[in-house]
């Protein structure tokens, strides 16, 4: 295993440990590519090897991949985390500090759909905060276009919908 690849893996583990919520593939890529640490393909190799080694787990929805550190990953980071230079740690911490709210909000709103046994589509929408599921809705729609539209709208309107539901259900 090459030394730079090992470093990238440790950096990914460190990022995932610091945020305490899953990060999407594009969020991890954004950091590595903006800071010019490595190429997209090398980063994908590092992510794949971390998954194979069960150091991170991958959750995939229709258009997004979310990565989360496992207990084995945390243990590995405890043993080998000192190999990450303080300059890199500072870069990661600064990126997370500047983007934490945006990163959390981006992965906290989920939407996906699938075809049901009676040939309609089930749209699955959820809001998570960390590992806690705040809201989960499944809606049946007749066609794929409506399912696509609802998923896109959920990503933009979920906070309003959540607020509306809470206010409505909490009324006397």
N, C-alpha and C positions, 0 to 999 in steps of 0.2 A: 504494500500500500504506500502510495507516495505521501511525502510529508505535507505538501500544501493541501491535498485532499483531506488528510486527517485534521488539519487546522480548520478547514471549512466545515467539517462535520462538528467539531467542537464549538465553533461559532454558532452554528444552527442550534445546537443543544442549549447553548448559553442564552440565545435569543428566546427560545421557547420556554425556558425555565424562568426568565425574568418577567414575562408578560402574564403568566398564570391563566392564559386562555389560548385557544388555537390560533395559529396564524395561517393565512392563505398562502398558496404557492407564489402568487404575485406579490404579496407583501414581503416575503422573504427575498424574492428576486429583486424587488425594488431596492432593498438595502445593499445587497451584494453587487448589483450592476451599477447603481448610482455611485457607490464608493469605489467602483472598479477593482473589487477584490478578485473576481474571477469571471469566467464566461458563463452564459446561461447553461450550456451543455455540461460543464464541469459541476455546476451547482445541482443540476438534475441528477447527475451521477451520485453526488454526495447524499442527496435526499433519498435516492433509491437504496443506497447501501445502508443508510440509517434505518430505513423501514425493514429491509431484509434482516438486519441485526436486532430488530425489535427495540431499538432505542427511541424511535418515534413511531406514532401511529398516524395513519392517513384516513381521513373521512372525505369521500368524494360525493358531491352532488352534481346535478346536471352541468353546471358551468364553473365549478369551483372545487379546489382541493384545499382541505384544512389539515394542518399538521399540529400534533400535540406531543409533548415529551412524555415518555413512559417512565415508570420507576427505575427500569434498567438504564434508561438514558440519564436520569438524574444521578444514579450511582456512578455511571461512567464519567459524567461531568465532575463529580466530586473527586474522582481519582486523577483525571487528566486535565481538568480545567485550567490548571496553572500554566499549561503550555500556550494559552492565549495571552498575547502581550497586553500590557496595560493600555497601550495606544488603541488597540483593537477593541478592548473592553470599553474604553471611553467613547469610541465611535458608535458602538452598539447602544450603549446607555444613552447617548445623546439622541440618536435616531429614535429610540423607544420613548424617551422623554418628550421629544417634539411631536411625536405621532401617536402616542398611546391611546388617546380618546378616539381618534379616527380609526386606528387599527381595531380597537375593541368593537366599535360600532359597525365596521364593515363585516366582521365575522359573526357578530351577534344577531344579524338578521339573515334568516335562511328562507329560501323558497325553491321548490322543485315540483315536478309533476311526474306521474306515471299513468300508464293505461290500465284501467281496471278490468276485471273479468267480464263485466257487461259492456265493454267497448267504449265507455266514456273515459274521461280523464280525471284523476284525483290530484288536486293542487294541494300541496303540503306547504304550509307557511309556519314559521316559528320565530320567536325572539328568545335569545339566550343572554344571560349575563354571567360570564365565566362559565362554570359548569352547570349553572342553574337554568332550567327551562322556565321562562316567565309566561310564555304563551305558545300554544300550538293549535293550529286550525287545519282541518282537512275539508276541502270543498270539492264537490263533484260538478264538472262542466262537460258539455257535450263534445267539444272538439279541441284539437291541439292549439289552434290560434288563440282561443280564449284562455287556455292554460298558460301559454307563453305570455299573454298580455297581463294576466293576473300576477304571475311571478315578477314581471318587471314593475308593476305598480306596487306590489308588496314591498319591494326594496326601497321605494320612494315614500310610501305612505304608512309604513308599519307603526311608526311612533304615534301618528294621529289615531290610527285604528285602536292601538293599545290604550291610549288615553281615553278615547270614547268608550271603550268597553269597561274600563275601570270606573269611570265616572257614572256610567249608566248602571252598572251592577252595584255600586256602593250607595246609590240613592235610597232614601227611606221609602 
